[in-house]
Amino acid sequence: MSIGSGMSFEDCLSITGITRNQFYHKPKGNKQGKPLSKDTKWRNPNTNQMEKVPNAKVVEDICEIKGDVNQADYYKLICVALCLKGSI
């Protein structure tokens, strides 16, 4: 039985277990949001100029900060330490 043979649309949805939105949704095929970046803005403390550094360098800096036993391992403190190093 289907909608054409007398079954109501709501019954078809309840049998299949999908919502109206899922039935009518047409995917666009592209991901939403910003594309991933490969670099981060960084202010060089010597020249005071903005530069781009690879994300891998920022990850190394975070690992260095987290590896310091005298430095607290809090998200906000790590962000402040990165800002003091010049990361934006």
N, C-alpha and C positions, 0 to 999 in steps of 0.2 A: 504494500500500500504506500502511496505517496500523496503529495499535495494534489496531484492531478486526479487521484482516484477517491477524493473525498475526505482525506485526513486534514485536520486543521494544521496551520503553520506552527502553532504553539506545541501541539502534540509531536510533530516532527522534531522540533528543537529539544523537547524533553526526552524523547527516545534516543536521539543522537548525543545528548549531553553537552550541546554547545549553546552559547548565548546568541542573541540577535546580532550583537556587535561582531562576534566571531564569524557569523554567517555572512554578513555584509562587508567585512573588512577586506580590502584589496591591498596587499603589501606593495610597497613602492620599490623594494629591492635595495635600498641604500640605508646605511647606518645613520642614526641621528647623533647629533653632538659634534663637538670639535674633533678634527683629526688629531691623532697622536703627534706630539712634537718630538723632535730628535735633539733639540738643544734648549738651553735655558739662558735667560738674560743674566748678565753678571757685570757688576761695576768694578772695574779694575781700580784698586785702592791707590796705585802709583800714579796713574794718568787720569783718574776720575772719569774715564770714558766707558760707555756701555759696550760690552762685547757679548758674543754668544759662545757658550761652552757646551760641549756634549753632555747629555744627561748622565752618561757613565761617570763623568768627572764629579757631578753633584752627588751621585750615589756613593762614590769613593769618599767624598767629604762627610757624608752622613755616617758611613761606616767608621770613619776616623773619629768623629764626635762621639758615637755610641761606644767605641772601644776605649775611650778615656774613662778610667775608673773614678776620676775626680769630678766628672761631668754628669749631671743628672740625666736620666734616660726618659725625659718627658718630651712629648711632641712639641709643645710650645717653646721649650728651651732649645730644642734642636733647631726649630725655625729661627729663633733669635740668633743662635750661633751662626747659622747659614747667612742671615742678613748681615751680621757683623763681618763675615768673610767677603761680602759683596754680592751674594745671590739675591735676586729680586723675587 
